[in-house]
Amino acid sequence: AVLAQDSRLGDKQLVAYVVAERADAPPNAAELRRHVAEALPAYMVPVECVPVDELPRTPNGKLDRRALTGSGS
């Protein structure tokens, strides 16, 4: 999942939340960014890749964005 989040400077930046195929092999953030950059323009490449065990879901099965960002709003 990729979300646009506010940076410390107040502008938006893309952050990718990544679930590893194997629990013993966490994704390599630099490698992921390189791979994505081959297919997407620079402004669409996430500046950060955050490994997560699983993507959180709301009770109706949709991506729970608030749980990913840690924001309550």
C-alpha positions as a LaTeX table, in Angstrom:
\begin{tabular}{lrrr}
\hline
Residue & $x$ (\AA) & $y$ (\AA) & $z$ (\AA) \\
\hline
Ala1 & 0.00 & 0.00 & 0.00 \\
Val2 & 1.26 & 3.49 & $-0.78$ \\
Leu3 & $-0.05$ & 6.58 & 1.01 \\
Ala4 & 0.68 & 10.28 & 0.62 \\
Gln5 & 1.73 & 11.63 & 4.01 \\
Asp6 & 2.88 & 14.99 & 5.30 \\
Ser7 & 6.63 & 15.32 & 5.67 \\
Arg8 & 8.36 & 17.22 & 8.46 \\
Leu9 & 8.55 & 20.19 & 6.11 \\
Gly10 & 4.79 & 20.14 & 5.54 \\
Asp11 & 4.77 & 18.85 & 1.97 \\
Lys12 & 3.38 & 15.50 & 0.81 \\
Gln13 & 5.56 & 12.46 & 0.25 \\
Leu14 & 4.74 & 8.89 & $-0.73$ \\
Val15 & 5.30 & 6.15 & 1.83 \\
Ala16 & 5.01 & 2.48 & 0.88 \\
Tyr17 & 3.91 & $-0.14$ & 3.41 \\
Val18 & 5.26 & $-3.51$ & 2.30 \\
Val19 & 4.41 & $-7.05$ & 3.41 \\
Ala20 & 7.25 & $-9.53$ & 2.89 \\
Glu21 & 6.53 & $-12.76$ & 1.02 \\
Arg22 & 8.49 & $-14.58$ & 3.70 \\
Ala23 & 8.67 & $-13.52$ & 7.33 \\
Asp24 & 12.39 & $-14.39$ & 7.49 \\
Ala25 & 13.22 & $-12.20$ & 4.46 \\
Pro26 & 12.21 & $-8.56$ & 5.04 \\
Pro27 & 12.11 & $-6.39$ & 1.92 \\
Asn28 & 15.12 & $-4.26$ & 1.05 \\
Ala29 & 13.87 & $-0.66$ & 0.80 \\
Ala30 & 16.57 & 0.52 & $-1.62$ \\
Glu31 & 15.98 & $-2.45$ & $-3.90$ \\
Leu32 & 12.21 & $-1.87$ & $-3.88$ \\
Arg33 & 12.63 & 1.80 & $-4.74$ \\
Arg34 & 15.02 & 0.92 & $-7.59$ \\
His35 & 12.59 & $-1.65$ & $-8.97$ \\
Val36 & 9.62 & 0.74 & $-8.82$ \\
Ala37 & 11.68 & 3.55 & $-10.38$ \\
Glu38 & 12.18 & 1.41 & $-13.50$ \\
Ala39 & 8.43 & 1.53 & $-14.23$ \\
Leu40 & 7.24 & 4.79 & $-12.67$ \\
Pro41 & 8.13 & 8.46 & $-12.98$ \\
Ala42 & 10.28 & 9.84 & $-10.13$ \\
Tyr43 & 7.39 & 11.70 & $-8.47$ \\
Met44 & 5.54 & 8.37 & $-8.02$ \\
Val45 & 8.42 & 6.52 & $-6.34$ \\
Pro46 & 7.91 & 6.31 & $-2.55$ \\
Val47 & 10.54 & 8.09 & $-0.49$ \\
Glu48 & 10.24 & 5.50 & 2.25 \\
Cys49 & 9.35 & 1.79 & 2.42 \\
Val50 & 8.02 & 0.55 & 5.75 \\
Pro51 & 7.89 & $-3.22$ & 6.33 \\
Val52 & 4.71 & $-4.45$ & 8.04 \\
Asp53 & 3.62 & $-7.96$ & 9.05 \\
Glu54 & 0.24 & $-7.46$ & 7.38 \\
Leu55 & $-1.87$ & $-4.64$ & 6.01 \\
Pro56 & $-4.50$ & $-3.63$ & 8.56 \\
Arg57 & $-8.12$ & $-3.89$ & 7.50 \\
Thr58 & $-11.32$ & $-2.20$ & 8.66 \\
Pro59 & $-14.24$ & $-4.40$ & 9.77 \\
Asn60 & $-15.61$ & $-4.27$ & 6.19 \\
Gly61 & $-12.29$ & $-5.45$ & 4.68 \\
Lys62 & $-10.93$ & $-2.19$ & 3.31 \\
Leu63 & $-7.40$ & $-0.94$ & 3.96 \\
Asp64 & $-7.28$ & 0.79 & 7.36 \\
Arg65 & $-5.21$ & 3.85 & 6.48 \\
Arg66 & $-5.41$ & 5.29 & 9.99 \\
Ala67 & $-3.85$ & 2.15 & 11.45 \\
Leu68 & $-0.97$ & 2.37 & 8.97 \\
Thr69 & $-0.16$ & 6.00 & 9.64 \\
Gly70 & $-0.78$ & 5.84 & 13.37 \\
Ser71 & $-3.06$ & 8.85 & 13.01 \\
Gly72 & $-6.35$ & 9.08 & 14.83 \\
Ser73 & $-7.92$ & 11.55 & 12.42 \\
\hline
\end{tabular}
